[in-house]
Amino acid sequence: MLNPVTANEKARTLAEALPYIRRFHDKTIVIKYGGNAMVDEALKQSFASDVVLLKLVGMNPVIVHGGGPQIDQMLKRVGKEGVFIQGMRVTDNETMDVVEMVLGGLVNKEIVNLINRHGGHAVGLTGKDGAFIRAKRMLMADQKKAGEWINIGQVGEIEHIDPSLIALLDSRDFIPVIAPIGVGQEGESYNINADMVAGKLAETLKAEKLILMTNTSGVLDKSGSLLTGLTASRVDELFADGTISGGMLPKIGSALDAVKHGVKSCHIIDGRVKHALLLEILTDEGVGTLIRADE
């Protein structure tokens, strides 16, 4: 039996969630799932239960997942080393086969199964299903040779996302779980940065929120303090002065593009915190950095 203090705390938490549930009812929330939350067993369980709860209270979660460490493990098993240029994985034909097997198969189906075991109805997809993520080869500017470009293989940039397949799944109360693999005009596969897929998908679906799960507490200033309540113009300033750099660049870049193109807000949250999704969406405090478009 709960003591009165504990009971009151639980009641306050539920009451605090009510206005958020009402505000975001029937709204689309795109969630990039990655980092520690994908490998720590307790965090995996809390993520799955959070997603199911969001769906049950009337929101429409759409999951985009990564899987870099799992790809690296499989490459080592077949005698290959992962190679990166400017933070992007060089993807030859053999590496692309591994990427498809790991992202579209092993990782995707594990997430689908996890959500289903918690009472949800998840469906796994890649961008090749219904050709809903159209992509083309990405060329990277050579930072050592001005005006020249580097071919990094089957790494793609998004040309177009068709929202109809996601809309169909949503209409039947399924939870889409998407591996970031696109398809080219000739049917070729492309490995696409998961943050970029999540951001572009949020734009296309006119999502209420884009949530990017990370292994940090959010966007930090140069002294290590958490920044939140950021506007798009303030984020541009943080890019310019070097506060945002390294691995956070593609993540924050995707967030910035999303809020500039109609997504109401983006949240960079700490996936190392149990039930981080619920804390960010359904409580006053949240657990990360909030980015909005300029007023």
Disulfide bonds with the S-S distance in Angstrom:
none
